[in-house]
Amino acid sequence: MSVKASLDDYFMHLDGQPPHAIYDMVLGCIEKPMLEYVLHKVGGNQSKAAEMLGLNRNTLRKKMAEYGLQ
């Protein structure tokens, strides 16, 4: 499902409630699988993954800890 379709679905099902924390919601849905995919692609090499993602290696390690990734 595309991000646009997911957001359309989210707004359609608010049932009168105001939208809340959309940015964190979308990042939470996308960031963990993206990190897992890239880490798998580079065989777990964090330096290569950080470079591919455009992140500092320490930032990658922090995000991995947040999502319980090794």
N, C-alpha and C positions, 0 to 999 in steps of 0.2 A: 504494500500500500504506500502511496506517495505521501510526502509530508503534507502537501496541500489537501489531499483527500482525508488524511487523518485530522487535520485542523478543521476541515468542513464538518466532519463527523463530531468532533469535540463541541463546536459551536452549536450544532444542531441539537445536541443532547444536553445542553445546559439547563433546560427546563426552568427558565426564568432566573437562574442564579447568575451572578456576575462572573465573568472569566477571571481566573486567578493563576498567577505564577506560570504563565504559558511558556516563557523562555526556559525555566528550569524543567518543566515537563517535557518539552521537546528535546532539550539536551540530554535529559535522563534516558529518553527512549533511543537516542541515536548514538551518544558518546560511548557507552559500554560496548555495544556490538562492533562499533568502528575500531575501538582499541583492540578488542579480541581478534578481529579480522587481520589488522595490520600486524599485531604480534605473531599471529600464526604464520602470516606471509613471510616474515623474516626469521622464522624459527625461534622466536622468543628473544631475539637480540634487541635489547632495550635501546641501545645507542642507535641502531638502524631504524627502529620503529620511531623513535623521537625525531630523527632526521626526516623521515618520510612524512610525519605528521606536522612538522614545523614547530615542534615543542622542544623546550629544554629537557634534558634527560631527567632532572629532578622533578620537573612538572609532570612528566609522564609517570614517574614512580609514585607521585602523590595521587594522581588520578587512578592508577592501578590499585593503590591501597583503598581508595574510596569505594571502588567497585569490587573489591575482593579478588582482584586478578593477580596471578603470579607470573 
